[in-house]
Amino acid sequence: MSQFVNYGMSVLKPGRSESVYQRTVDSVSVDVCAQLCLNETSFYCLSFDIVFTGAATAAGDVGQCRLSQHVAATVDGLVVDTVNPRHNHYERIGQSVSQSCRAVSLLRETASPHPAA
């Protein structure tokens, strides 16, 4: 967990045309979700959201772990819910925005039909 910043009671804002999550795992703790993100090999995991099954969000609680190659700054931000807080958003420290911006830039370059002048 020391490699992540907790953004609190929020989740990544859903994308307009595609999911912001690349992998979902049910019934895991926050610590296990963080390890899953760090150990992910099919994409570079930059953030994760955990959605708790109960009302409490104590460290020992389990929930649905949602892994993402995105951070809030490179998608449509975060959805914050302070009324019914059953989720938390975490991003990797120090490399989140730079890594995600680099990935988005590469995607745009490969999607562009014309080379940059």
KAJOZI-V426993 format. One record per pair of residues at least 4 apart in sequence whose ideal C-beta (glycine too) atoms are under 7 Angstrom apart, sorted by the first residue. I is the first residue (numbers start at 0). J is the second residue. D is the distance in Angstrom with one decimal. If there is no record, write none. Layout:
BEGIN
[[I & J & D] [I & J & D]]
END
This chain:
BEGIN
[[0 & 30 & 6.1] [0 & 33 & 5.3] [2 & 37 & 6.7] [2 & 91 & 6.0] [2 & 92 & 5.7] [3 & 33 & 5.8] [3 & 89 & 4.2] [3 & 90 & 6.4] [3 & 91 & 6.0] [3 & 92 & 6.4] [4 & 89 & 6.7] [4 & 90 & 5.4] [4 & 92 & 5.6] [5 & 87 & 5.9] [5 & 89 & 5.5] [6 & 77 & 6.5] [6 & 88 & 4.3] [6 & 89 & 6.9] [6 & 90 & 6.6] [7 & 87 & 6.2] [8 & 79 & 6.1] [8 & 80 & 5.7] [8 & 81 & 5.6] [8 & 84 & 3.9] [8 & 86 & 6.6] [8 & 87 & 6.6] [9 & 77 & 4.0] [9 & 78 & 6.1] [9 & 79 & 4.5] [9 & 88 & 4.5] [10 & 48 & 4.3] [10 & 50 & 7.0] [10 & 77 & 6.7] [10 & 78 & 5.4] [10 & 86 & 5.0] [10 & 88 & 5.6] [11 & 19 & 4.5] [11 & 46 & 7.0] [11 & 48 & 6.1] [11 & 67 & 6.0] [11 & 69 & 6.3] [11 & 71 & 6.4] [11 & 74 & 5.8] [11 & 77 & 6.4] [11 & 88 & 6.6] [12 & 74 & 6.1] [12 & 75 & 4.0] [12 & 76 & 5.1] [12 & 77 & 6.1] [12 & 78 & 5.2] [13 & 19 & 6.4] [14 & 18 & 6.2] [14 & 19 & 5.0] [14 & 74 & 6.5] [19 & 67 & 5.4] [19 & 69 & 5.2] [19 & 74 & 5.4] [20 & 65 & 4.4] [20 & 66 & 6.4] [20 & 67 & 5.2] [21 & 42 & 5.0] [21 & 66 & 5.9] [21 & 67 & 6.2] [21 & 68 & 5.6] [22 & 39 & 6.8] [22 & 66 & 4.3] [23 & 63 & 6.2] [23 & 64 & 6.9] [23 & 65 & 5.3] [24 & 35 & 6.1] [24 & 64 & 4.4] [25 & 63 & 5.3] [26 & 61 & 5.0] [27 & 31 & 4.1] [27 & 32 & 5.3] [27 & 61 & 5.8] [27 & 64 & 4.8] [28 & 32 & 6.9] [28 & 59 & 6.6] [28 & 61 & 5.4] [29 & 33 & 6.4] [29 & 49 & 5.4] [29 & 58 & 6.4] [30 & 34 & 6.6] [31 & 35 & 6.3] [32 & 36 & 6.6] [32 & 47 & 5.3] [32 & 49 & 5.2] [32 & 64 & 3.6] [33 & 37 & 6.5] [33 & 47 & 6.9] [33 & 89 & 6.8] [34 & 38 & 5.9] [35 & 39 & 6.4] [35 & 64 & 6.0] [35 & 66 & 6.3] [36 & 44 & 4.0] [36 & 47 & 4.7] [36 & 66 & 5.4] [39 & 44 & 4.1] [39 & 66 & 6.0] [42 & 68 & 4.7] [43 & 68 & 5.8] [43 & 98 & 6.5] [43 & 102 & 6.9] [44 & 66 & 5.0] [44 & 67 & 6.9] [44 & 68 & 6.5] [45 & 67 & 6.6] [45 & 68 & 5.8] [45 & 69 & 6.5] [45 & 70 & 5.2] [45 & 90 & 6.4] [45 & 91 & 5.4] [45 & 95 & 5.2] [45 & 98 & 5.8] [45 & 99 & 5.3] [46 & 67 & 4.9] [46 & 69 & 6.5] [46 & 70 & 5.2] [46 & 88 & 6.7] [46 & 89 & 6.1] [46 & 90 & 4.4] [46 & 91 & 6.8] [46 & 95 & 6.7] [47 & 64 & 6.0] [47 & 65 & 6.2] [47 & 66 & 5.1] [47 & 67 & 6.6] [47 & 89 & 5.4] [48 & 65 & 4.4] [48 & 86 & 5.9] [48 & 88 & 5.1] [49 & 62 & 4.8] [49 & 64 & 5.6] [49 & 86 & 6.4] [49 & 87 & 5.5] [50 & 62 & 5.0] [50 & 63 & 4.6] [50 & 65 & 6.9] [50 & 85 & 6.1] [50 & 86 & 4.5] [51 & 56 & 5.3] [51 & 60 & 5.2] [51 & 62 & 3.9] [51 & 85 & 4.7] [51 & 86 & 6.6] [52 & 61 & 6.8] [52 & 62 & 5.5] [53 & 60 & 6.4] [54 & 85 & 6.6] [55 & 60 & 5.8] [56 & 60 & 6.1] [56 & 84 & 6.3] [56 & 85 & 6.8] [56 & 87 & 6.6] [68 & 102 & 6.4] [69 & 73 & 5.6] [69 & 74 & 4.8] [69 & 99 & 5.9] [70 & 90 & 5.0] [70 & 95 & 4.4] [70 & 96 & 5.9] [70 & 99 & 4.7] [71 & 76 & 5.3] [71 & 77 & 4.8] [72 & 96 & 5.0] [73 & 99 & 4.4] [73 & 100 & 6.1] [73 & 103 & 5.5] [77 & 88 & 5.9] [80 & 84 & 6.0] [90 & 95 & 4.4] [91 & 95 & 4.9] [94 & 98 & 4.7] [95 & 99 & 6.2] [96 & 100 & 5.9] [97 & 101 & 6.3] [98 & 102 & 6.4] [99 & 103 & 6.3] [100 & 104 & 6.2] [101 & 105 & 6.5] [102 & 106 & 6.5] [103 & 107 & 6.5] [104 & 108 & 6.5] [105 & 109 & 6.4] [106 & 110 & 6.0] [107 & 111 & 6.2]]
END
